[in-house]
Structure formats: C-alpha cells, structure tokens
Amino acid sequence: MLETSVRLLRLLALLQARPGWSGAELADRLAVTTRTVRNDVERLRIMGYEIHSTTGTAGGYRLGAGSALPPLLLNDEEVVAVVVSLQAAAGSTVTGIEETSLRALTKLQRMLPSRLRHRIEAVRAATVAVPGHGPTVDPETLTSIAAAVRDHETLRFDYLDHRGDEGRRTAEPHRLVFTGRRWYLLAWDVDRRDWRTFRADRVRLRTPNGPRFTPREPPEGDAAAHVVRGAGSAAWRHPAVVRLHAPVEVMGARLTAAAGLLRADGADACVLETGGDSLHNLTAFLTALDVPFTVLDPPELRAHLRALAERYRAAGGG
C-alpha cells in the first residue's frame, strides 16, 4: 500500500511537470508497466483528479483543471520562494489578500521540515516590512480584468478619474501592470479611439463583458514602459527627464519601477524619466543617487539647481 501511494504521488508530480506524457514514458519513469500506469491514472480519477487521455501513436495523459488541487511537490528553493512571497503579500496592495496570505502561510509552515523552517525563520528575523498606505484593489477586479485580457474580451466599467469625475468606459484590455505601488490597466479606449491607462483601484466593472476583439500592438511596443511614463506624468507635479552619467545596468540595480522609466543612453549613461511633488524633493532625490547628472527637462529644475549652487557656494565661503 505504501509503495502504491508513493507511486501515485510521483505520477502526480510527473503530470504537473509538463503538459503531456505518453503511457510508455510514464511507465519508464516509474519503472512499472503501461498497464500499471493505466490503473494508477484510474485511481487518481476516482480520488477527484481530472486526467485527460487520448489513444493512438500521439496519445497519452494530461492533467486537467479538476475539482481537486493536486499536492504540490516543491524542492527546497521553491518552498522558500513561496513562503517569502506569502510574507511579502501580507503588506500587499490587493484588498483582503493579507489575511488569505497569512492563512496559507500558517498551513505551509506547519508542514515544513526543520531544515527549511530554520532557513525561513532566518529570513523572517532579518526582514522588516514597511506596510503601504495607498489604495488597494479588489482581488476579484484583478482576476476579472486578467481573464478579459486572456480571452480578448471587451470590458465595460465605471471609472473615477484623478479629478473625481466618474464616467462609463468601454475598453479593450491589453495588460495589467504593477509598478510596485499601484496596479494599472493598459487598454484601448473604444470611445476615445486611443490607448489609456486606468488605475485598477478606481475601476468598477460592469457585467457581462463585451464582444471579443483582435489584440492591438501596444504603444511603443512596451506596455510597462508606456504605463510607467503615463502614470508618472499624472502622479508627479514636476515631471523631469535627466541624463545619469552611469551605465544603465548600475542604475537599474539601484532604482525601482516607482522611480520612473530608465533607458540606456550609450555605454556609460542612461536617461531617467522621473518627477517629484516639488523641485526641492526632486533635487534631493537626484542628489541622493550619488552620480553626476544633467537635467534635460524642465528648465525650472535647471534654474532651481543653479540657485541652490549659489546658495551652497556662499555657505561654503566661496
């Protein structure tokens, strides 16, 4: 009985590893006959797992999306990654996911072997999370938008813009983009016949979805870059474009997506599209990067830097 149980778990692990297997391949991996494989597949079906099978030379077995969740057979590194991700989700921007993540984390930690428990406790003890205070998104809204993106279905929703005005929108969803602070939907606005970026926390979906559509090429060929640029111009009172005199690989390791859009400008420089609530805060941010920089835009920031330079020179007795 123990041998059969172990074999069933190994069979489940193989079925999860890739989309399809032939009976002969599974028999070879499990060191059994193809008849035993057929019997084990039938046992798993009785237990509630949906396993599709086809006959013929190209036939085989494939794990389907059934009513029961198969056991997840993870190696040590995968377990640590899942646990750390669940801990990070406790301070998430998704409404209600904190409690769900903690419940899942509690269940998982009860089953951890001691060697992994010590590794995860070390990560927990050395980590301090800074909870966010911004708006959160309903998880059902995210999953519904994601499904519409996948199925190429038009969305109809009420949207509250940054001025506080609410209006009805019809849009072809292209991608959800997470900037580290907020979730955004990049979509083709059907009425305005142009690309628009919507904050997901301001979206109230209407059902049912609209008709299917043919996906369009995203603006600039990069959905994430377009959203970061658009979200930054709307969020920052003083947008700016700055050339940083350091390789893009170096600055990319220092900056998060929330800092702005970063692109290479030769081998030894890069351009950052960023901004701030005030010229003073923007100057402090750029100075803290601790690399030489040149302001390309706006002129007001260049004038502010010159005024500060005179003030610092006078303060230093120059």
Disulfide bonds with the S-S distance in Angstrom:
none
